């Protein structure tokens, strides 16, 4: 009997699948160091092991868009190196690639792979540093969270784009309301961030690699404090030290300068909000920041 393919998946269903199988994906690294229990694919020259499977009839056919969560593991100690979520078009290709691996998988499947680097012809889905550091084999796991046909994916992407634009338009409205209420004179930077200089600085501008010290306090537009004044010492330009909005503004400041800035969510905590929940998704943030 032929089964019809479900072309969509509710957000709640996708979330439940992600939560349930996420545990398997995180733990997959601990078993990848050995090839015991792995099956060898002679055609493409890789090892694989099924960690979890689903009885769903939603199967990835060539041309379908598959949402996958990837976890990359260190070969020497099996620790988690990196993870990322991607939407990939499944393709029945003659050479080994991520697109080829997705064909015939099902929503809910979770698989562990050990693949010799020499057999991978397309590696854009692999973190650059991880690819360089992998001596011979690449160890990773993938979990399939959703499968839709290309037309449905295009419709969903269009809807999401419109939804995100609506969120950003509302952010702009909230920022404008804030500016009217405070009556403070801000200058809008090219990035869309608003800045008001409180105290002029007399020192130099920052350069990449400079040891930097800042003192700052963050709050929401309604005045709710998300962190009281704290001091942060870091190397300017290093990844994951400050949010993008602060890095952009710091480029415009001299040492000794103090400023008040309004950072749209695009350059703050974006669509997911902060990990501790203090900043909701798509929420602008106000900072009082001093560059020492």
Residue frames relative to the residue before (quaternion, step in Angstrom):
aa qw qx qy qz dx dy dz
X 1.0000 0.0000 0.0000 0.0000 0.00 0.00 0.00
X 0.3715 -0.7238 0.5362 0.2249 3.56 -0.91 0.91
X 0.2419 -0.7668 0.5800 0.1306 3.54 -0.95 0.89
X 0.4019 -0.6999 0.5334 0.2534 3.57 -0.95 0.85
X 0.4138 -0.7213 0.5052 0.2309 3.55 -1.05 0.78
X 0.3801 -0.6994 0.5597 0.2305 3.55 -0.94 0.92
X 0.2723 -0.8201 0.4861 0.1302 3.59 -0.46 1.20
X 0.7819 0.2696 -0.1703 0.5356 3.60 1.14 -0.10
X 0.1319 -0.7712 0.6166 0.0875 3.53 -1.27 0.24
X 0.4411 -0.7004 0.4893 0.2747 3.56 -0.81 0.97
X 0.6273 -0.5532 0.3945 0.3806 3.54 -1.21 0.57
X 0.6528 0.5230 -0.3240 0.4420 3.60 0.98 -0.82
X 0.6493 0.5134 -0.3195 0.4613 3.57 0.99 -0.85
X 0.6531 0.5139 -0.3062 0.4644 3.55 0.97 -0.91
X 0.6467 0.5271 -0.3168 0.4511 3.58 1.00 -0.80
X 0.6476 0.5223 -0.3172 0.4552 3.57 0.98 -0.89
X 0.6508 0.5139 -0.3133 0.4628 3.57 0.95 -0.92
X 0.6497 0.5275 -0.3117 0.4501 3.55 0.95 -0.92
X 0.6710 0.5031 -0.2994 0.4549 3.59 0.91 -0.91
X 0.6940 0.4931 -0.2868 0.4393 3.58 0.86 -0.98
X 0.7619 0.3742 -0.2046 0.4875 3.56 0.90 -0.92
X 0.4864 0.6755 -0.4302 0.3492 3.57 1.23 -0.30
X 0.6096 0.5596 -0.3452 0.4428 3.57 1.07 -0.78
X 0.6587 0.5044 -0.3084 0.4654 3.56 0.95 -0.86
X 0.6532 0.5203 -0.3154 0.4507 3.55 0.97 -0.85
X 0.6610 0.5042 -0.3082 0.4625 3.59 0.94 -0.87
X 0.7239 0.4392 -0.2488 0.4703 3.56 1.00 -0.80
X 0.4756 0.7107 -0.4249 0.2968 3.56 1.24 -0.32
X 0.6016 0.5947 -0.3660 0.3879 3.57 1.00 -0.77
X 0.6479 0.5628 -0.3277 0.3950 3.57 1.01 -0.76
X 0.7453 0.3679 -0.2328 0.5049 3.59 1.18 -0.33
X 0.5484 0.6564 -0.3964 0.3335 3.59 1.20 -0.05
X 0.5315 0.6639 -0.4121 0.3270 3.57 1.13 -0.42
X 0.7387 0.3201 -0.1939 0.5606 3.57 1.16 -0.58
X 0.3834 -0.7188 0.5276 0.2408 3.56 -1.18 0.53
X 0.3641 0.7214 -0.5013 0.3093 3.58 1.25 0.22
X 0.8060 0.2443 -0.1943 0.5029 3.55 -0.85 0.96
X 0.5770 0.5732 -0.3752 0.4447 3.57 1.29 -0.07
X 0.3264 -0.7197 0.5805 0.1962 3.54 -1.21 0.63
X 0.3253 -0.7580 0.5339 0.1858 3.57 -0.94 0.87
X 0.2447 -0.7489 0.6007 0.1360 3.55 -0.90 0.99
X 0.3092 -0.8012 0.4846 0.1661 3.58 -0.26 1.27
X 0.6236 0.5790 -0.3499 0.3917 3.59 0.97 -0.79
X 0.8152 0.2226 -0.0918 0.5268 3.58 0.88 -0.98
X 0.4478 -0.7472 0.4153 0.2622 3.58 1.27 -0.02
X 0.5804 0.5472 -0.4221 0.4307 3.60 0.70 1.02
X 0.3950 -0.6890 0.5584 0.2396 3.54 -1.35 0.36
X 0.0090 0.8045 -0.5934 0.0226 3.59 -1.02 0.75
X 0.0836 -0.7804 0.6187 0.0339 3.51 -1.25 0.55
X 0.3563 -0.7394 0.5343 0.2019 3.57 -0.77 1.04
X 0.2208 -0.8003 0.5496 0.0938 3.56 -0.64 1.15
X 0.7752 -0.0755 0.0690 0.6233 3.55 1.11 -0.73
X 0.0842 -0.7937 0.6004 0.0501 3.55 -1.08 0.68
X 0.3202 -0.7464 0.5571 0.1732 3.53 -1.24 0.48
X 0.4002 -0.7064 0.5258 0.2538 3.56 -1.14 0.61
X 0.3730 0.7331 -0.4866 0.2944 3.57 1.26 0.33
X 0.3995 -0.7104 0.5243 0.2466 3.56 -1.18 0.56
X 0.4644 0.6478 -0.4663 0.3839 3.58 1.25 0.25
X 0.0082 0.8249 -0.5576 0.0929 3.55 -0.23 1.35
X 0.4375 -0.6930 0.5112 0.2589 3.55 -1.05 0.79
X 0.0816 -0.7793 0.6212 0.0121 3.54 -0.68 1.17
X 0.6585 -0.4923 0.3628 0.4387 3.62 -1.14 0.39
X 0.7526 0.3343 -0.2771 0.4950 3.55 -0.83 1.05
X 0.5841 0.5693 -0.3763 0.4394 3.59 1.20 -0.37
X 0.3660 -0.6985 0.5663 0.2398 3.57 -1.23 0.51
X 0.1316 -0.8137 0.5660 0.0136 3.55 -0.67 1.17
X 0.2485 -0.7463 0.6004 0.1440 3.57 -0.85 1.01
X 0.0265 0.8188 -0.5692 0.0701 3.56 -0.60 1.16
X 0.2458 -0.7131 0.6328 0.1752 3.52 -1.26 0.54
X 0.1541 -0.8132 0.5599 0.0379 3.55 -0.68 1.17
X 0.0829 -0.7643 0.6379 0.0460 3.56 -1.08 0.79
X 0.1741 -0.7929 0.5804 0.0645 3.58 -0.75 1.11
X 0.1679 -0.8269 0.5360 0.0272 3.55 -0.79 1.08
X 0.5072 -0.6291 0.5002 0.3112 3.54 -1.15 0.73
X 0.4661 -0.7102 0.4553 0.2665 3.57 -0.87 0.95
X 0.6957 0.5117 -0.2926 0.4105 3.59 1.01 -0.77
X 0.8296 0.1313 -0.0680 0.5384 3.61 0.91 -0.80
X 0.4724 -0.7258 0.3982 0.3024 3.60 1.32 0.25
X 0.4163 0.7093 -0.4793 0.3063 3.61 1.17 0.34
X 0.5721 -0.5939 0.4408 0.3545 3.57 -1.19 0.56
X 0.2461 -0.7835 0.5579 0.1194 3.58 -0.74 1.09
X 0.7760 -0.1750 0.1798 0.5786 3.56 0.81 -0.99
X 0.0792 -0.7738 0.6217 0.0919 3.54 -1.28 0.30
X 0.0126 0.7942 -0.6069 0.0276 3.54 -1.16 0.59
X 0.3043 -0.7304 0.5854 0.1769 3.55 -1.26 0.54
X 0.0086 -0.8179 0.5723 -0.0591 3.57 -0.78 1.07
X 0.2717 -0.6859 0.6399 0.2152 3.52 -1.34 0.40
X 0.0103 -0.8267 0.5580 -0.0713 3.58 -0.47 1.24
X 0.3940 -0.6896 0.5539 0.2499 3.56 -1.07 0.78
X 0.3665 -0.7206 0.5463 0.2189 3.58 -0.77 1.04
X 0.0298 0.7983 -0.5990 0.0561 3.57 -0.91 0.95
X 0.3461 -0.7116 0.5718 0.2167 3.55 -1.02 0.83
X 0.0500 0.8465 -0.5200 0.1025 3.54 0.22 1.34
X 0.5564 -0.6310 0.4252 0.3339 3.60 -1.15 0.54
X 0.7366 0.3394 -0.2109 0.5457 3.59 1.22 -0.47
X 0.6051 -0.5886 0.4041 0.3523 3.55 -1.21 0.54
X 0.1971 0.7435 -0.6177 0.1638 3.56 -0.89 1.03
X 0.6608 -0.4817 0.3713 0.4398 3.57 -1.25 0.20
X 0.6195 0.5529 -0.3428 0.4392 3.59 0.98 -0.80
X 0.6692 0.4998 -0.2960 0.4633 3.57 1.00 -0.84
X 0.6377 0.5484 -0.3242 0.4330 3.59 1.04 -0.78
X 0.6669 0.5469 -0.2971 0.4098 3.58 1.11 -0.68
X 0.5282 0.6466 -0.4145 0.3621 3.60 1.15 -0.46
X 0.8418 0.1580 -0.1760 0.4851 3.57 -0.97 1.04
X 0.4809 0.6205 -0.4773 0.3948 3.62 1.19 0.22
X 0.3374 -0.7396 0.5516 0.1870 3.57 -1.29 0.40
X 0.6097 -0.5169 0.4423 0.4068 3.53 -1.26 0.38
X 0.7645 0.3216 -0.2553 0.4969 3.57 -0.74 1.07
X 0.5301 0.6256 -0.4166 0.3926 3.59 1.22 -0.25
X 0.0435 -0.7664 0.6405 0.0230 3.56 -1.15 0.70
X 0.0022 -0.8292 0.5529 -0.0821 3.57 -0.65 1.17
X 0.2704 -0.7426 0.5957 0.1437 3.53 -1.13 0.79
X 0.1134 -0.8138 0.5696 0.0208 3.58 -0.97 0.93
X 0.0578 -0.7141 0.6932 0.0781 3.51 -1.32 0.56
X 0.0443 0.8317 -0.5439 0.1022 3.57 -0.37 1.26
X 0.4369 -0.6740 0.5252 0.2812 3.62 -0.82 0.94
X 0.5501 -0.6411 0.4219 0.3292 3.58 -0.87 0.93
X 0.6490 0.5568 -0.3229 0.4056 3.57 0.96 -0.85
X 0.6836 0.4871 -0.2871 0.4615 3.58 1.21 -0.41
X 0.6128 0.5418 -0.3488 0.4573 3.59 1.28 -0.14
X 0.2001 -0.8119 0.5415 0.0869 3.57 -0.56 1.17
X 0.7657 0.2103 -0.1210 0.5957 3.61 1.21 -0.45
X 0.0113 0.8497 -0.5225 0.0699 3.56 -0.39 1.25
X 0.3120 0.7867 -0.4908 0.2070 3.61 1.19 0.39
X 0.6340 0.5362 -0.3325 0.4472 3.60 1.20 -0.42
X 0.6347 0.5286 -0.3182 0.4654 3.59 1.27 -0.21
X 0.5270 -0.6289 0.4565 0.3441 3.65 -0.86 0.89
X 0.5752 -0.6413 0.3854 0.3307 3.59 -0.86 0.99
X 0.6894 0.4801 -0.2863 0.4607 3.57 0.82 -1.02
X 0.6335 0.5319 -0.3287 0.4557 3.58 1.04 -0.78
X 0.6412 0.5257 -0.3120 0.4639 3.57 1.03 -0.84
X 0.6716 0.4976 -0.2964 0.4621 3.57 0.92 -0.89
X 0.7220 0.4651 -0.2500 0.4471 3.57 0.95 -0.89
X 0.5873 0.5729 -0.3805 0.4266 3.60 1.18 -0.41
X 0.3880 -0.7693 0.4618 0.2105 3.54 -0.49 1.21
X 0.8335 -0.0314 0.0611 0.5483 3.59 0.67 -1.04
X 0.7937 0.2243 -0.1081 0.5550 3.58 0.90 -0.94
X 0.2636 -0.7219 0.6160 0.1731 3.55 -1.23 0.59
X 0.1514 -0.7970 0.5829 0.0448 3.56 -0.74 1.13
X 0.2627 0.7614 -0.5685 0.1677 3.59 -0.73 0.99
X 0.2502 -0.7315 0.6121 0.1662 3.53 -1.35 0.33
X 0.1047 -0.7805 0.6087 0.0963 3.55 -1.18 0.45
X 0.1553 -0.7565 0.6303 0.0793 3.51 -1.24 0.66
X 0.2930 -0.7594 0.5583 0.1606 3.58 -0.82 1.00
X 0.1416 -0.8237 0.5464 0.0542 3.58 -0.59 1.15
X 0.8105 -0.0387 0.0358 0.5834 3.61 1.11 -0.51
X 0.0884 -0.7632 0.6381 0.0497 3.54 -1.24 0.61
X 0.0942 0.7814 -0.6123 0.0753 3.57 -0.83 0.98
X 0.5261 -0.6052 0.4686 0.3706 3.56 -1.18 0.41
X 0.6970 -0.5186 0.3027 0.3920 3.56 -1.23 0.48
X 0.6401 0.5272 -0.3340 0.4480 3.60 1.01 -0.74
X 0.6577 0.4996 -0.3051 0.4742 3.58 0.96 -0.86
X 0.6352 0.5335 -0.3236 0.4553 3.56 1.01 -0.84
X 0.6440 0.5220 -0.3196 0.4589 3.58 0.98 -0.86
X 0.6515 0.5059 -0.3100 0.4727 3.58 1.01 -0.84
X 0.6602 0.5067 -0.3037 0.4639 3.59 0.96 -0.90
X 0.6486 0.5178 -0.3156 0.4600 3.57 1.00 -0.83
X 0.6398 0.5195 -0.3204 0.4670 3.57 1.02 -0.80
X 0.6516 0.5109 -0.3089 0.4679 3.58 0.95 -0.91
X 0.6666 0.5022 -0.3050 0.4587 3.56 0.95 -0.87
X 0.6239 0.5392 -0.3361 0.4550 3.58 1.02 -0.78
X 0.6597 0.4966 -0.2978 0.4790 3.57 0.97 -0.87
X 0.6468 0.5260 -0.3137 0.4545 3.57 1.02 -0.83
X 0.6552 0.5007 -0.3068 0.4753 3.57 0.97 -0.88
X 0.6474 0.5182 -0.3247 0.4549 3.59 0.96 -0.82
X 0.6276 0.5285 -0.3289 0.4676 3.56 1.06 -0.75
X 0.6339 0.5253 -0.3202 0.4687 3.58 1.03 -0.80
X 0.6842 0.4823 -0.2871 0.4657 3.59 0.92 -0.90
X 0.6138 0.5339 -0.3454 0.4679 3.57 1.09 -0.70
X 0.6562 0.5000 -0.3096 0.4728 3.58 1.00 -0.80
X 0.5929 0.5554 -0.3504 0.4661 3.58 1.11 -0.68
X 0.6508 0.5188 -0.3079 0.4610 3.56 0.93 -0.94
X 0.6349 0.5284 -0.3166 0.4663 3.56 1.01 -0.84
X 0.6703 0.5014 -0.2997 0.4577 3.60 0.90 -0.92
X 0.6455 0.5164 -0.3189 0.4636 3.58 1.00 -0.82
X 0.6564 0.5071 -0.3114 0.4637 3.58 0.96 -0.83
X 0.6273 0.5206 -0.3289 0.4767 3.57 1.07 -0.73
X 0.6329 0.5320 -0.3184 0.4637 3.57 1.04 -0.81
X 0.6635 0.5119 -0.3052 0.4523 3.58 0.93 -0.91
X 0.6470 0.5107 -0.3168 0.4692 3.58 1.02 -0.78
X 0.6776 0.5079 -0.2882 0.4472 3.54 0.99 -0.88
X 0.7266 0.4359 -0.2550 0.4658 3.60 0.86 -0.90
X 0.1960 -0.8190 0.5065 0.1855 3.57 1.19 -0.68
X 0.4083 0.6807 -0.4936 0.3554 3.57 1.17 0.60
X 0.4306 -0.7135 0.4968 0.2422 3.56 -1.08 0.72
X 0.0203 -0.8037 0.5926 -0.0485 3.53 -0.40 1.30
X 0.2803 -0.7056 0.6193 0.2000 3.53 -1.30 0.44
X 0.3110 -0.7525 0.5485 0.1902 3.57 -0.87 0.92
X 0.3316 -0.7453 0.5498 0.1797 3.56 -0.74 1.09
X 0.6875 -0.4838 0.3383 0.4229 3.58 -1.24 0.31
X 0.6334 0.5529 -0.3199 0.4368 3.57 1.12 -0.63
X 0.5429 -0.5962 0.4158 0.4206 3.58 1.22 -0.48
X 0.5202 0.6107 -0.4113 0.4327 3.57 1.33 -0.06
X 0.2974 -0.7438 0.5720 0.1765 3.58 -1.07 0.78
X 0.0575 -0.8116 0.5811 -0.0181 3.56 -0.99 0.91
X 0.0216 -0.7603 0.6490 0.0154 3.54 -1.13 0.82
X 0.3303 -0.7547 0.5356 0.1857 3.57 -0.65 1.12
X 0.2443 -0.7699 0.5781 0.1156 3.56 -0.80 1.07
X 0.7891 0.0019 0.0351 0.6133 3.56 1.03 -0.88
X 0.4210 -0.7116 0.5058 0.2461 3.57 -0.81 0.99
X 0.2991 -0.7380 0.5748 0.1883 3.55 -1.12 0.69
X 0.2858 -0.7715 0.5478 0.1519 3.56 -1.16 0.57
X 0.5741 0.6146 -0.3714 0.3933 3.56 1.27 -0.09
X 0.7046 -0.4487 0.3457 0.4273 3.53 -1.31 -0.29
X 0.5244 -0.5662 0.5162 0.3714 3.52 -1.34 0.24
X 0.5505 -0.6300 0.4395 0.3269 3.56 -1.19 0.56
X 0.1491 -0.7446 0.6415 0.1085 3.51 -1.26 0.58
X 0.6404 -0.5298 0.3854 0.4009 3.56 -1.17 0.58
X 0.7763 0.3104 -0.2517 0.4875 3.56 -0.85 1.02
X 0.5065 0.6458 -0.4294 0.3768 3.60 1.25 -0.17
X 0.4220 -0.6477 0.5654 0.2876 3.56 -1.11 0.73
X 0.0817 -0.8420 0.5305 -0.0540 3.54 -0.60 1.19
X 0.0861 -0.7680 0.6323 0.0545 3.55 -1.17 0.67
X 0.0134 0.7966 -0.6035 0.0320 3.56 -0.81 1.01
X 0.1915 -0.7245 0.6466 0.1426 3.51 -1.29 0.48
X 0.1317 0.8234 -0.5383 0.1219 3.59 -0.70 0.96
X 0.1507 -0.7428 0.6444 0.1010 3.50 -1.37 0.44
X 0.1789 -0.8016 0.5642 0.0837 3.56 -0.90 0.90
X 0.0259 0.7894 -0.6127 0.0285 3.53 -1.15 0.66
X 0.4985 -0.6158 0.5074 0.3388 3.55 -1.29 0.27
X 0.6945 -0.4814 0.3224 0.4267 3.58 -1.24 0.22
X 0.6674 0.4933 -0.3054 0.4668 3.59 1.16 -0.52
X 0.6230 -0.5806 0.3212 0.4142 3.57 1.30 0.12
X 0.4784 0.6729 -0.4447 0.3471 3.60 1.22 -0.14
X 0.3651 -0.7457 0.5215 0.1968 3.58 -0.73 1.12
X 0.2002 -0.7792 0.5812 0.1220 3.59 -0.86 0.92
X 0.7730 -0.0936 -0.0110 0.6274 3.58 1.25 -0.29
X 0.4062 -0.7022 0.5308 0.2455 3.57 -0.91 0.93
X 0.7444 -0.4269 0.2490 0.4491 3.56 -1.21 0.39
X 0.0582 0.7728 -0.6273 0.0767 3.52 -0.78 1.11
X 0.3452 -0.7193 0.5644 0.2118 3.55 -1.24 0.49
X 0.0751 -0.7969 0.5994 0.0048 3.54 -0.92 0.94
X 0.1298 -0.7683 0.6244 0.0546 3.56 -0.86 1.04
X 0.1960 0.7859 -0.5601 0.1739 3.59 -0.75 1.01
X 0.5133 -0.6032 0.5006 0.3493 3.54 -1.33 0.13
X 0.4238 -0.7331 0.4724 0.2447 3.56 -0.57 1.16
X 0.7685 0.3180 -0.2632 0.4889 3.54 -0.87 1.03
X 0.5441 0.6042 -0.4083 0.4150 3.59 1.25 -0.26
X 0.5424 -0.6517 0.4272 0.3140 3.57 -1.04 0.79
X 0.8658 0.1950 -0.1402 0.4390 3.52 -1.34 0.58
X 0.4444 0.6823 -0.4728 0.3368 3.61 1.11 0.57
X 0.7800 -0.0218 0.0428 0.6239 3.57 0.95 -0.91
X 0.6112 -0.5352 0.4126 0.4121 3.57 -1.23 0.31
X 0.6880 -0.5158 0.3250 0.3936 3.55 -1.20 0.53
X 0.6381 0.5588 -0.3282 0.4157 3.58 0.99 -0.83
X 0.6570 0.4930 -0.3104 0.4784 3.58 0.98 -0.79
X 0.6374 0.5261 -0.3342 0.4530 3.58 0.98 -0.78
X 0.6355 0.5306 -0.3265 0.4560 3.58 1.01 -0.84
X 0.6978 0.4742 -0.2746 0.4614 3.58 0.86 -0.97
X 0.6290 0.5524 -0.3425 0.4264 3.59 0.97 -0.80
X 0.5948 0.5679 -0.3622 0.4387 3.59 1.12 -0.53
X 0.7045 0.4561 -0.2589 0.4782 3.59 1.18 -0.54
X 0.6580 0.5425 -0.2885 0.4353 3.60 1.28 -0.19
X 0.3403 -0.6801 0.6068 0.2310 3.52 -1.27 0.59
X 0.6010 -0.5354 0.4312 0.4078 3.57 -1.18 0.43
X 0.7439 0.3440 -0.2932 0.4922 3.53 -0.92 1.00
X 0.5772 0.6026 -0.3703 0.4082 3.57 1.25 -0.27
X 0.1239 -0.7511 0.6437 0.0785 3.53 -1.21 0.69
X 0.0256 0.8182 -0.5705 0.0672 3.57 -0.87 0.93
X 0.2963 -0.6916 0.6223 0.2158 3.50 -1.35 0.36
X 0.0260 -0.8246 0.5644 -0.0283 3.58 -0.76 1.00
X 0.2316 -0.7251 0.6291 0.1574 3.54 -1.28 0.51
X 0.1128 -0.8277 0.5497 0.0036 3.55 -0.48 1.23
X 0.3724 -0.7115 0.5477 0.2347 3.63 -0.66 1.06
X 0.6548 -0.5527 0.3458 0.3822 3.57 -1.14 0.60
X 0.5363 0.6407 -0.3948 0.3820 3.59 1.16 -0.56
X 0.7707 0.2785 -0.1455 0.5543 3.56 1.13 -0.71
X 0.6251 0.4933 -0.3455 0.4965 3.58 1.26 0.37
X 0.8067 -0.2416 0.1867 0.5059 3.61 -0.47 -1.18
X 0.4477 -0.7876 0.3791 0.1884 3.54 1.28 0.45
X 0.8349 -0.2610 0.1840 0.4484 3.51 -1.25 -0.63
X 0.7121 0.4527 -0.2688 0.4644 3.61 1.14 -0.41
X 0.3946 -0.6987 0.5030 0.3212 3.60 1.14 -0.50
X 0.6628 -0.5009 0.3671 0.4183 3.57 -1.29 0.05
X 0.6233 -0.5867 0.3768 0.3540 3.56 -1.16 0.62
X 0.7059 0.4428 -0.2730 0.4806 3.60 1.12 -0.59
X 0.5536 -0.6574 0.3722 0.3504 3.58 1.26 0.08
X 0.4856 0.6887 -0.4309 0.3227 3.60 1.23 -0.08
X 0.7455 0.2493 -0.1649 0.5957 3.58 1.19 -0.52
X 0.3273 -0.7625 0.5242 0.1917 3.62 -0.47 1.16
X 0.6605 -0.4871 0.3765 0.4297 3.60 -1.24 0.26
X 0.8516 0.1135 -0.1120 0.4993 3.55 -1.18 0.70
X 0.4575 0.6761 -0.4417 0.3721 3.55 0.86 1.01
X 0.3766 -0.7116 0.5436 0.2374 3.62 -0.78 1.00
X 0.1854 -0.7809 0.5895 0.0908 3.58 -1.16 0.63
X 0.2809 -0.7381 0.5951 0.1486 3.56 -1.10 0.85
X 0.0600 -0.7979 0.5995 0.0181 3.58 -0.92 0.92
X 0.1845 -0.6817 0.6934 0.1429 3.50 -1.26 0.70
X 0.0659 0.8402 -0.5253 0.1170 3.57 -0.31 1.25
X 0.0932 -0.7785 0.6193 0.0413 3.56 -1.07 0.83
X 0.2522 -0.7520 0.5959 0.1256 3.54 -0.92 1.01
X 0.2335 -0.8172 0.5166 0.1039 3.57 -0.48 1.22
